[in-house]
Amino acid sequence: MTAFFQSLGMSYEVAWFTATIIGILLIALPLMLAVAMIIYADRKIWAAMALRRGPNVVGPFGLLQSFADGLKVFLQETIIPSASNRGLFLIAPIITFTVALLAWAVIPFDAGVVLSNINVGLLYILAISSLGVYGVVLSGWASNSKYPFFSAMRAAAQMISYEVSIGFIIISVVLWAGTFNMAGIVEAQRGHGLGIVNAFGFNLLLFPVAVMFLISSLAETARAPFDLTEAESELVAGYQTEYSSMSFALFWLGEYANVLLMCTLNAVLFWGGYLPPVDWAPLYYVPGIIWLFAKILLFFFIFSWIKATVPRYRYDQLMRLGWKVFLPISLFWVFLVSGYLMWKGHWG
């Protein structure tokens, strides 16, 4: 795209800046639309599993319900508690929302279709996702209310706990793929499973960590059954209790953008990303972005299915699963995968 703008007579610097801004908008704007639609899809899936109708009034089949809710929130007054830290109170939802968008810069949507194809893309995602803790902690502390503060501490502990096991799981994937580059990890899955399936998930050594990554991604995004930060009976509505209007909406948008990101990471790291499910020539005529979106929607359905059917964990059960089950297993799996690769002579 930079070369195209240079052909129009722009200098390299201006052409690069223009191309980068357009690339960011091509990711951010569809993502915002996708967030609005998956909130609708989420409610429809919950309703169907509870034998209810769900949103069905605003627009055809209720498709415009999310936009109506967004307009309602936008028109509401922003209320800032008098005893709160005003600056931190306002910046916390902005941090949460911005961090949720930043991670998408290294996601490969198709072969060569990525905003920033850096060699350490996976490390970048780990670094960016860990910054989300700051928005949560700041919102709870700046509210100057004990229930949001308890919820923020709970959320921070939860996110940090499961990031540890996610880190070890990712090491197993990186060892097998031989790269931190996101597109490189996808390409390493071409024909990997049984010689014909484009997925690490069909590898018997990597399938268990794929399952652990799915469960950890539920906990990392505070989705049910791990939504302990919003346990209404204990913490009212969680760390965003004192928020209203667009500041509350930014938390909501950031949460669902993170859910979409985790669905994408599940698809990219273990299930072939933009590659078709089977390494069969006719399937490659379908654009890679379609395959990626189909996999993202499948994982989002699994997320919603779990939320609609699985009861909430207690907090001690949540922390026990993270530290006493997933951490030792994921650490052992790093030794197992690296030992297998050395035995097979993939290194050195």
VOGUTI-723645 format. One record per residue (C-alpha): residue number from 1; residue in three letters; x, y, z. Coordinates in pm, 1 decimal. Each point is the difference from the previous one (the first is absolute). Layout:
% VOGUTI-723645
{num:NUM	residuo:ALA	u:X	v:Y	w:Z}
...
This chain:
% VOGUTI-723645
{num:1	residuo:MET	u:0.0	v:0.0	w:0.0}
{num:2	residuo:THR	u:295.4	v:230.7	w:70.8}
{num:3	residuo:ALA	u:126.2	v:-56.2	w:-356.5}
{num:4	residuo:PHE	u:-345.3	v:91.1	w:-135.9}
{num:5	residuo:PHE	u:1.4	v:335.9	w:178.1}
{num:6	residuo:GLN	u:358.1	v:61.7	w:-112.6}
{num:7	residuo:SER	u:-118.6	v:-52.0	w:-358.7}
{num:8	residuo:LEU	u:-241.8	v:289.7	w:58.3}
{num:9	residuo:GLY	u:294.4	v:232.0	w:59.3}
{num:10	residuo:MET	u:22.0	v:-15.0	w:382.7}
{num:11	residuo:SER	u:335.3	v:-21.3	w:177.2}
{num:12	residuo:TYR	u:78.9	v:-331.4	w:169.8}
{num:13	residuo:GLU	u:-64.5	v:137.6	w:349.2}
{num:14	residuo:VAL	u:-342.2	v:145.0	w:-89.8}
{num:15	residuo:ALA	u:-93.3	v:-312.1	w:-199.8}
{num:16	residuo:TRP	u:97.3	v:-228.7	w:290.3}
{num:17	residuo:PHE	u:-193.2	v:211.8	w:252.0}
{num:18	residuo:THR	u:-312.4	v:8.7	w:-222.3}
{num:19	residuo:ALA	u:17.2	v:-375.7	w:-65.9}
{num:20	residuo:THR	u:40.8	v:-73.4	w:372.3}
{num:21	residuo:ILE	u:-298.0	v:218.8	w:97.9}
{num:22	residuo:ILE	u:-217.6	v:-167.4	w:-264.5}
{num:23	residuo:GLY	u:116.0	v:-344.0	w:119.3}
{num:24	residuo:ILE	u:-91.5	v:87.8	w:359.7}
{num:25	residuo:LEU	u:-345.8	v:120.2	w:-105.3}
{num:26	residuo:LEU	u:-53.8	v:-313.4	w:-212.1}
{num:27	residuo:ILE	u:51.3	v:-204.7	w:317.1}
{num:28	residuo:ALA	u:-153.9	v:225.3	w:268.6}
{num:29	residuo:LEU	u:-326.7	v:95.0	w:-174.2}
{num:30	residuo:PRO	u:-103.8	v:-355.3	w:-102.5}
{num:31	residuo:LEU	u:103.4	v:-114.7	w:347.6}
{num:32	residuo:MET	u:-237.8	v:250.2	w:161.7}
{num:33	residuo:LEU	u:-279.2	v:-121.3	w:-227.3}
{num:34	residuo:ALA	u:89.8	v:-360.4	w:81.4}
{num:35	residuo:VAL	u:-13.6	v:74.9	w:374.7}
{num:36	residuo:ALA	u:-351.6	v:143.9	w:-39.2}
{num:37	residuo:MET	u:-113.9	v:-306.1	w:-194.5}
{num:38	residuo:ILE	u:155.1	v:-260.0	w:232.2}
{num:39	residuo:ILE	u:-172.6	v:162.1	w:298.0}
{num:40	residuo:TYR	u:-322.3	v:-60.2	w:-192.5}
{num:41	residuo:ALA	u:110.9	v:-354.9	w:-87.0}
{num:42	residuo:ASP	u:94.2	v:-63.6	w:363.9}
{num:43	residuo:ARG	u:-347.4	v:98.5	w:119.3}
{num:44	residuo:LYS	u:-167.1	v:-204.4	w:-273.1}
{num:45	residuo:ILE	u:201.3	v:-311.5	w:89.2}
{num:46	residuo:TRP	u:-78.3	v:36.1	w:372.4}
{num:47	residuo:ALA	u:-367.9	v:51.6	w:-83.0}
{num:48	residuo:ALA	u:-14.9	v:-305.1	w:-226.4}
{num:49	residuo:MET	u:156.8	v:-219.3	w:268.3}
{num:50	residuo:ALA	u:-252.5	v:127.6	w:253.7}
{num:51	residuo:LEU	u:-289.7	v:-42.9	w:-249.4}
{num:52	residuo:ARG	u:-52.5	v:375.9	w:-25.9}
{num:53	residuo:ARG	u:-15.0	v:235.3	w:-299.1}
{num:54	residuo:GLY	u:277.2	v:244.3	w:87.7}
{num:55	residuo:PRO	u:23.5	v:341.5	w:-176.4}
{num:56	residuo:ASN	u:-276.2	v:7.0	w:-264.5}
{num:57	residuo:VAL	u:-150.5	v:351.1	w:-4.5}
{num:58	residuo:VAL	u:254.3	v:258.1	w:-120.7}
{num:59	residuo:GLY	u:62.9	v:-56.3	w:-370.3}
{num:60	residuo:PRO	u:-55.5	v:-323.6	w:-196.4}
{num:61	residuo:PHE	u:45.8	v:-298.7	w:235.6}
{num:62	residuo:GLY	u:122.5	v:247.4	w:263.8}
{num:63	residuo:LEU	u:328.1	v:60.5	w:-189.9}
{num:64	residuo:LEU	u:11.4	v:368.3	w:96.0}
{num:65	residuo:GLN	u:-43.9	v:-61.9	w:375.1}
{num:66	residuo:SER	u:370.7	v:49.0	w:76.1}
{num:67	residuo:PHE	u:2.7	v:332.3	w:-186.5}
{num:68	residuo:ALA	u:-308.8	v:114.5	w:189.6}
{num:69	residuo:ASP	u:167.6	v:-93.2	w:328.9}
{num:70	residuo:GLY	u:313.4	v:187.5	w:-107.9}
{num:71	residuo:LEU	u:-201.3	v:311.6	w:-85.4}
{num:72	residuo:LYS	u:-180.9	v:-18.2	w:334.1}
{num:73	residuo:VAL	u:331.0	v:-20.8	w:188.4}
{num:74	residuo:PHE	u:149.3	v:282.3	w:-209.2}
{num:75	residuo:LEU	u:-288.3	v:233.0	w:89.2}
{num:76	residuo:GLN	u:24.1	v:-65.6	w:372.6}
{num:77	residuo:GLU	u:178.2	v:234.4	w:238.9}
{num:78	residuo:THR	u:353.6	v:-90.0	w:109.2}
{num:79	residuo:ILE	u:-5.0	v:-5.6	w:380.0}
{num:80	residuo:ILE	u:332.3	v:29.8	w:182.7}
{num:81	residuo:PRO	u:-12.1	v:-79.4	w:376.8}
{num:82	residuo:SER	u:101.5	v:304.8	w:203.3}
{num:83	residuo:ALA	u:254.5	v:-194.5	w:209.1}
{num:84	residuo:SER	u:163.4	v:-172.6	w:-297.8}
{num:85	residuo:ASN	u:335.0	v:78.7	w:-159.4}
{num:86	residuo:ARG	u:-142.6	v:180.1	w:-302.9}
{num:87	residuo:GLY	u:299.0	v:-38.9	w:-235.1}
{num:88	residuo:LEU	u:59.1	v:-370.5	w:60.3}
{num:89	residuo:PHE	u:-374.1	v:-65.8	w:8.6}
{num:90	residuo:LEU	u:-36.6	v:132.8	w:-356.1}
{num:91	residuo:ILE	u:319.0	v:-147.9	w:-143.2}
{num:92	residuo:ALA	u:-59.7	v:-357.6	w:124.7}
{num:93	residuo:PRO	u:-270.9	v:-95.9	w:-257.6}
{num:94	residuo:ILE	u:206.6	v:167.5	w:-273.9}
{num:95	residuo:ILE	u:298.0	v:-222.5	w:90.4}
{num:96	residuo:THR	u:-218.5	v:-311.9	w:-3.5}
{num:97	residuo:PHE	u:-153.2	v:83.5	w:-338.0}
{num:98	residuo:THR	u:325.7	v:111.8	w:-164.4}
{num:99	residuo:VAL	u:197.3	v:-304.9	w:114.7}
{num:100	residuo:ALA	u:-276.4	v:-224.8	w:-136.8}
{num:101	residuo:LEU	u:52.0	v:155.0	w:-345.5}
{num:102	residuo:LEU	u:381.6	v:12.2	w:0.4}
{num:103	residuo:ALA	u:44.9	v:-377.8	w:2.7}
{num:104	residuo:TRP	u:-170.0	v:-35.8	w:-340.2}
{num:105	residuo:ALA	u:298.5	v:166.7	w:-172.7}
{num:106	residuo:VAL	u:185.0	v:-333.4	w:-37.3}
{num:107	residuo:ILE	u:-293.9	v:-231.3	w:-79.8}
{num:108	residuo:PRO	u:39.3	v:-148.5	w:-353.9}
{num:109	residuo:PHE	u:-339.2	v:10.6	w:-174.1}
{num:110	residuo:ASP	u:136.2	v:-171.4	w:-312.4}
{num:111	residuo:ALA	u:337.3	v:-75.7	w:-154.7}
{num:112	residuo:GLY	u:177.9	v:337.0	w:0.6}
{num:113	residuo:VAL	u:-307.2	v:183.6	w:138.1}
{num:114	residuo:VAL	u:123.2	v:128.5	w:336.0}
{num:115	residuo:LEU	u:51.8	v:353.9	w:125.1}
{num:116	residuo:SER	u:339.6	v:-69.8	w:159.0}
{num:117	residuo:ASN	u:171.0	v:-327.0	w:-92.5}
{num:118	residuo:ILE	u:263.0	v:10.4	w:276.2}
{num:119	residuo:ASN	u:212.5	v:-301.8	w:94.5}
{num:120	residuo:VAL	u:-101.2	v:18.9	w:367.1}
{num:121	residuo:GLY	u:-374.4	v:34.2	w:-61.3}
{num:122	residuo:LEU	u:-91.0	v:-252.7	w:269.4}
{num:123	residuo:LEU	u:213.8	v:178.1	w:260.4}
{num:124	residuo:TYR	u:-166.5	v:326.6	w:-102.9}
{num:125	residuo:ILE	u:-345.4	v:-147.9	w:65.1}
{num:126	residuo:LEU	u:109.6	v:-131.1	w:342.0}
{num:127	residuo:ALA	u:140.8	v:341.7	w:91.6}
{num:128	residuo:ILE	u:-305.6	v:192.6	w:-119.5}
{num:129	residuo:SER	u:-255.2	v:-235.2	w:158.2}
{num:130	residuo:SER	u:176.7	v:27.1	w:336.8}
{num:131	residuo:LEU	u:-45.1	v:379.5	w:-12.4}
{num:132	residuo:GLY	u:-377.1	v:-49.6	w:24.9}
{num:133	residuo:VAL	u:47.7	v:-61.9	w:373.0}
{num:134	residuo:TYR	u:84.1	v:368.4	w:49.4}
{num:135	residuo:GLY	u:-339.2	v:119.4	w:-126.4}
{num:136	residuo:VAL	u:-177.5	v:-239.9	w:234.7}
{num:137	residuo:VAL	u:208.9	v:86.2	w:308.1}
{num:138	residuo:LEU	u:-18.9	v:374.9	w:-63.7}
{num:139	residuo:SER	u:-377.8	v:-8.2	w:-43.8}
{num:140	residuo:GLY	u:-49.9	v:-184.7	w:327.7}
{num:141	residuo:TRP	u:240.5	v:219.0	w:198.9}
{num:142	residuo:ALA	u:-104.4	v:334.7	w:-152.2}
{num:143	residuo:SER	u:-369.2	v:-68.3	w:75.4}
{num:144	residuo:ASN	u:77.7	v:35.5	w:373.4}
{num:145	residuo:SER	u:-256.9	v:-268.2	w:79.2}
{num:146	residuo:LYS	u:80.8	v:-325.3	w:174.6}
{num:147	residuo:TYR	u:-199.5	v:-236.5	w:-224.2}
{num:148	residuo:PRO	u:155.2	v:114.9	w:-330.6}
{num:149	residuo:PHE	u:342.2	v:-9.3	w:169.2}
{num:150	residuo:PHE	u:-52.6	v:-358.3	w:121.3}
{num:151	residuo:SER	u:-113.6	v:-93.8	w:-349.2}
{num:152	residuo:ALA	u:305.7	v:166.5	w:-158.5}
{num:153	residuo:MET	u:236.3	v:-190.7	w:229.4}
{num:154	residuo:ARG	u:-184.5	v:-319.0	w:-77.9}
{num:155	residuo:ALA	u:13.9	v:68.3	w:-375.1}
{num:156	residuo:ALA	u:372.1	v:86.8	w:9.4}
{num:157	residuo:ALA	u:85.1	v:-319.5	w:189.1}
{num:158	residuo:GLN	u:-210.3	v:-203.9	w:-241.8}
{num:159	residuo:MET	u:151.6	v:150.8	w:-315.2}
{num:160	residuo:ILE	u:359.6	v:-28.4	w:123.8}
{num:161	residuo:SER	u:-53.2	v:-358.6	w:119.0}
{num:162	residuo:TYR	u:-123.2	v:-127.6	w:-334.9}
{num:163	residuo:GLU	u:251.8	v:204.4	w:-201.9}
{num:164	residuo:VAL	u:272.2	v:-216.5	w:158.1}
{num:165	residuo:SER	u:-147.6	v:-324.6	w:-128.8}
{num:166	residuo:ILE	u:-83.5	v:163.7	w:-335.5}
{num:167	residuo:GLY	u:366.7	v:99.0	w:-28.6}
{num:168	residuo:PHE	u:119.4	v:-358.8	w:48.4}
{num:169	residuo:ILE	u:-262.6	v:-129.2	w:-243.8}
{num:170	residuo:ILE	u:120.5	v:248.4	w:-260.2}
{num:171	residuo:ILE	u:360.4	v:-117.6	w:54.2}
{num:172	residuo:SER	u:-106.7	v:-350.5	w:-108.3}
{num:173	residuo:VAL	u:-152.1	v:142.3	w:-318.9}
{num:174	residuo:VAL	u:307.0	v:214.7	w:-71.3}
{num:175	residuo:LEU	u:232.2	v:-297.6	w:50.3}
{num:176	residuo:TRP	u:-195.0	v:-201.6	w:-253.1}
{num:177	residuo:ALA	u:-43.6	v:280.8	w:-254.7}
{num:178	residuo:GLY	u:354.6	v:131.0	w:44.8}
{num:179	residuo:THR	u:-106.9	v:364.7	w:-12.3}
{num:180	residuo:PHE	u:-173.2	v:276.8	w:195.1}
{num:181	residuo:ASN	u:-138.5	v:145.4	w:-323.5}
{num:182	residuo:MET	u:-379.4	v:-43.8	w:-15.3}
{num:183	residuo:ALA	u:-10.5	v:-66.7	w:-374.5}
{num:184	residuo:GLY	u:290.7	v:-243.4	w:39.4}
{num:185	residuo:ILE	u:-192.9	v:-193.4	w:265.1}
{num:186	residuo:VAL	u:-300.0	v:-24.9	w:-234.3}
{num:187	residuo:GLU	u:218.6	v:-118.7	w:-290.4}
{num:188	residuo:ALA	u:163.4	v:-261.8	w:224.9}
{num:189	residuo:GLN	u:-346.1	v:-159.5	w:38.2}
{num:190	residuo:ARG	u:-42.5	v:-60.8	w:-374.1}
{num:191	residuo:GLY	u:-66.6	v:-374.1	w:-39.0}
{num:192	residuo:HIS	u:125.4	v:-59.0	w:356.7}
{num:193	residuo:GLY	u:-281.2	v:-216.1	w:139.4}
{num:194	residuo:LEU	u:6.8	v:-355.6	w:-142.8}
{num:195	residuo:GLY	u:177.0	v:145.0	w:-305.0}
{num:196	residuo:ILE	u:-318.3	v:161.4	w:-132.8}
{num:197	residuo:VAL	u:-156.0	v:216.8	w:274.0}
{num:198	residuo:ASN	u:118.4	v:360.6	w:40.3}
{num:199	residuo:ALA	u:9.8	v:10.0	w:379.2}
{num:200	residuo:PHE	u:227.5	v:-59.6	w:297.9}
{num:201	residuo:GLY	u:-313.5	v:-112.8	w:184.9}
{num:202	residuo:PHE	u:17.6	v:-343.3	w:-166.9}
{num:203	residuo:ASN	u:348.5	v:-52.2	w:141.0}
{num:204	residuo:LEU	u:-36.3	v:-233.0	w:299.8}
{num:205	residuo:LEU	u:271.4	v:192.5	w:186.2}
{num:206	residuo:LEU	u:-160.4	v:340.2	w:-62.2}
{num:207	residuo:PHE	u:-370.4	v:-85.8	w:31.8}
{num:208	residuo:PRO	u:4.6	v:-0.1	w:385.9}
{num:209	residuo:VAL	u:159.2	v:347.3	w:6.6}
{num:210	residuo:ALA	u:-256.1	v:117.1	w:-258.7}
{num:211	residuo:VAL	u:-276.2	v:-98.0	w:246.0}
{num:212	residuo:MET	u:183.0	v:170.5	w:287.4}
{num:213	residuo:PHE	u:45.1	v:312.8	w:-211.0}
{num:214	residuo:LEU	u:-373.8	v:9.6	w:-75.0}
{num:215	residuo:ILE	u:-88.0	v:-25.3	w:369.7}
{num:216	residuo:SER	u:271.1	v:250.7	w:97.0}
{num:217	residuo:SER	u:-129.1	v:245.8	w:-259.8}
{num:218	residuo:LEU	u:-342.6	v:-19.6	w:167.0}
{num:219	residuo:ALA	u:161.7	v:85.1	w:333.4}
{num:220	residuo:GLU	u:223.0	v:271.2	w:-151.0}
{num:221	residuo:THR	u:-303.2	v:182.8	w:-143.0}
{num:222	residuo:ALA	u:-209.0	v:-60.6	w:316.1}
{num:223	residuo:ARG	u:-265.1	v:-192.0	w:-191.7}
{num:224	residuo:ALA	u:-226.3	v:-251.7	w:171.9}
{num:225	residuo:PRO	u:59.9	v:-221.0	w:188.9}
{num:226	residuo:PHE	u:290.0	v:224.5	w:105.1}
{num:227	residuo:ASP	u:-185.5	v:334.3	w:16.4}
{num:228	residuo:LEU	u:82.7	v:45.8	w:367.2}
{num:229	residuo:THR	u:75.5	v:370.0	w:-53.9}
{num:230	residuo:GLU	u:-369.7	v:58.4	w:-65.7}
{num:231	residuo:ALA	u:-156.6	v:-238.5	w:250.7}
{num:232	residuo:GLU	u:-310.4	v:207.7	w:69.1}
{num:233	residuo:SER	u:-81.5	v:-155.0	w:337.3}
{num:234	residuo:GLU	u:346.3	v:85.6	w:133.6}
{num:235	residuo:LEU	u:135.1	v:306.0	w:-184.9}
{num:236	residuo:VAL	u:-309.0	v:176.6	w:-139.8}
{num:237	residuo:ALA	u:114.1	v:40.1	w:-364.2}
{num:238	residuo:GLY	u:376.1	v:-24.7	w:37.6}
{num:239	residuo:TYR	u:274.7	v:256.6	w:-50.6}
{num:240	residuo:GLN	u:-220.1	v:209.2	w:-234.2}
{num:241	residuo:THR	u:-280.5	v:46.1	w:257.2}
{num:242	residuo:GLU	u:48.6	v:378.0	w:28.8}
{num:243	residuo:TYR	u:20.3	v:54.7	w:-377.5}
{num:244	residuo:SER	u:-276.7	v:125.4	w:-225.7}
{num:245	residuo:SER	u:-56.4	v:123.4	w:-353.6}
{num:246	residuo:MET	u:285.1	v:-41.1	w:-251.8}
{num:247	residuo:SER	u:261.6	v:-77.0	w:265.6}
{num:248	residuo:PHE	u:-198.2	v:-314.2	w:86.8}
{num:249	residuo:ALA	u:-46.6	v:-75.8	w:-371.3}
{num:250	residuo:LEU	u:378.0	v:8.6	w:-53.6}
{num:251	residuo:PHE	u:41.0	v:-277.2	w:259.1}
{num:252	residuo:TRP	u:-273.6	v:-196.5	w:-176.7}
{num:253	residuo:LEU	u:157.2	v:46.2	w:-343.9}
{num:254	residuo:GLY	u:347.1	v:-81.2	w:131.2}
{num:255	residuo:GLU	u:-125.8	v:-318.6	w:164.1}
{num:256	residuo:TYR	u:-159.8	v:-129.1	w:-319.0}
{num:257	residuo:ALA	u:299.8	v:107.3	w:-211.9}
{num:258	residuo:ASN	u:216.2	v:-208.4	w:234.5}
{num:259	residuo:VAL	u:-238.7	v:-294.4	w:-35.4}
{num:260	residuo:LEU	u:28.0	v:27.9	w:-379.9}
{num:261	residuo:LEU	u:379.3	v:20.1	w:31.3}
{num:262	residuo:MET	u:12.5	v:-317.2	w:210.1}
{num:263	residuo:CYS	u:-225.6	v:-180.7	w:-248.9}
{num:264	residuo:THR	u:239.9	v:113.6	w:-273.8}
{num:265	residuo:LEU	u:306.6	v:-119.3	w:192.5}
{num:266	residuo:ASN	u:-160.3	v:-341.6	w:49.7}
{num:267	residuo:ALA	u:-56.9	v:-19.1	w:-376.0}
{num:268	residuo:VAL	u:346.2	v:132.5	w:-96.8}
{num:269	residuo:LEU	u:214.1	v:-193.3	w:248.3}
{num:270	residuo:PHE	u:-165.5	v:-340.4	w:-16.1}
{num:271	residuo:TRP	u:-255.0	v:-26.7	w:-281.3}
{num:272	residuo:GLY	u:166.1	v:135.2	w:-311.8}
{num:273	residuo:GLY	u:-97.6	v:368.6	w:8.2}
{num:274	residuo:TYR	u:-74.3	v:114.8	w:-354.7}
{num:275	residuo:LEU	u:76.7	v:-344.7	w:-148.6}
{num:276	residuo:PRO	u:-292.2	v:-227.0	w:-101.9}
{num:277	residuo:PRO	u:-63.7	v:-293.2	w:237.4}
{num:278	residuo:VAL	u:141.6	v:-254.1	w:-247.8}
{num:279	residuo:ASP	u:305.4	v:38.6	w:-223.2}
{num:280	residuo:TRP	u:-201.1	v:-54.9	w:-318.7}
{num:281	residuo:ALA	u:57.7	v:227.0	w:-301.3}
{num:282	residuo:PRO	u:-366.0	v:95.6	w:-81.8}
{num:283	residuo:LEU	u:-50.9	v:130.5	w:356.2}
{num:284	residuo:TYR	u:270.7	v:262.3	w:-55.1}
{num:285	residuo:TYR	u:-226.8	v:178.7	w:-250.2}
{num:286	residuo:VAL	u:-197.6	v:124.6	w:302.7}
{num:287	residuo:PRO	u:177.1	v:313.5	w:135.4}
{num:288	residuo:GLY	u:198.0	v:-63.7	w:317.0}
{num:289	residuo:ILE	u:-180.9	v:276.3	w:187.6}
{num:290	residuo:ILE	u:-326.3	v:-195.9	w:-43.4}
{num:291	residuo:TRP	u:153.6	v:-311.7	w:157.8}
{num:292	residuo:LEU	u:138.0	v:209.1	w:286.6}
{num:293	residuo:PHE	u:-336.5	v:166.7	w:65.0}
{num:294	residuo:ALA	u:-176.8	v:-338.6	w:-8.1}
{num:295	residuo:LYS	u:238.5	v:-135.3	w:264.1}
{num:296	residuo:ILE	u:-36.2	v:313.8	w:213.2}
{num:297	residuo:LEU	u:-380.3	v:-35.3	w:-11.2}
{num:298	residuo:LEU	u:27.5	v:-369.0	w:93.3}
{num:299	residuo:PHE	u:209.7	v:81.5	w:306.4}
{num:300	residuo:PHE	u:-229.8	v:286.7	w:93.0}
{num:301	residuo:PHE	u:-293.9	v:-241.4	w:-12.7}
{num:302	residuo:ILE	u:192.9	v:-229.2	w:237.7}
{num:303	residuo:PHE	u:60.3	v:297.4	w:232.7}
{num:304	residuo:SER	u:-372.2	v:86.1	w:-1.1}
{num:305	residuo:TRP	u:-101.3	v:-364.5	w:36.4}
{num:306	residuo:ILE	u:218.0	v:-33.8	w:310.0}
{num:307	residuo:LYS	u:-138.8	v:325.2	w:146.8}
{num:308	residuo:ALA	u:-357.2	v:-119.6	w:-50.6}
{num:309	residuo:THR	u:48.0	v:-347.6	w:148.2}
{num:310	residuo:VAL	u:287.2	v:-15.0	w:252.2}
{num:311	residuo:PRO	u:-49.8	v:123.5	w:358.4}
{num:312	residuo:ARG	u:241.0	v:256.6	w:145.0}
{num:313	residuo:TYR	u:312.7	v:-117.2	w:182.5}
{num:314	residuo:ARG	u:82.7	v:107.9	w:353.5}
{num:315	residuo:TYR	u:304.5	v:224.9	w:15.0}
{num:316	residuo:ASP	u:212.4	v:-255.5	w:185.9}
{num:317	residuo:GLN	u:-84.8	v:-257.6	w:-268.4}
{num:318	residuo:LEU	u:99.6	v:249.4	w:-269.7}
{num:319	residuo:MET	u:341.2	v:67.6	w:156.0}
{num:320	residuo:ARG	u:56.6	v:-369.3	w:74.4}
{num:321	residuo:LEU	u:-61.2	v:-87.7	w:-365.6}
{num:322	residuo:GLY	u:245.1	v:265.2	w:-115.5}
{num:323	residuo:TRP	u:286.2	v:-57.0	w:244.2}
{num:324	residuo:LYS	u:-29.3	v:-366.5	w:103.4}
{num:325	residuo:VAL	u:-126.7	v:-156.7	w:-323.7}
{num:326	residuo:PHE	u:74.7	v:205.0	w:-311.7}
{num:327	residuo:LEU	u:336.8	v:143.7	w:110.6}
{num:328	residuo:PRO	u:172.9	v:-334.8	w:80.6}
{num:329	residuo:ILE	u:-155.8	v:-174.1	w:-301.3}
{num:330	residuo:SER	u:95.8	v:276.6	w:-244.3}
{num:331	residuo:LEU	u:353.0	v:14.1	w:146.5}
{num:332	residuo:PHE	u:33.3	v:-378.3	w:-30.6}
{num:333	residuo:TRP	u:-125.3	v:23.8	w:-359.9}
{num:334	residuo:VAL	u:282.7	v:239.6	w:-88.8}
{num:335	residuo:PHE	u:249.8	v:-268.6	w:110.6}
{num:336	residuo:LEU	u:-199.4	v:-268.5	w:-179.8}
{num:337	residuo:VAL	u:-19.2	v:187.2	w:-332.3}
{num:338	residuo:SER	u:360.6	v:120.6	w:9.4}
{num:339	residuo:GLY	u:121.6	v:-351.4	w:93.3}
{num:340	residuo:TYR	u:-199.0	v:-154.5	w:-285.0}
{num:341	residuo:LEU	u:135.3	v:253.1	w:-250.8}
{num:342	residuo:MET	u:358.0	v:-61.9	w:113.1}
{num:343	residuo:TRP	u:-53.5	v:-376.9	w:-19.6}
{num:344	residuo:LYS	u:-134.9	v:32.2	w:-352.6}
{num:345	residuo:GLY	u:295.8	v:220.0	w:-95.9}
{num:346	residuo:HIS	u:-205.8	v:310.3	w:-90.1}
{num:347	residuo:TRP	u:264.3	v:215.4	w:169.5}
{num:348	residuo:GLY	u:373.6	v:30.6	w:-46.5}
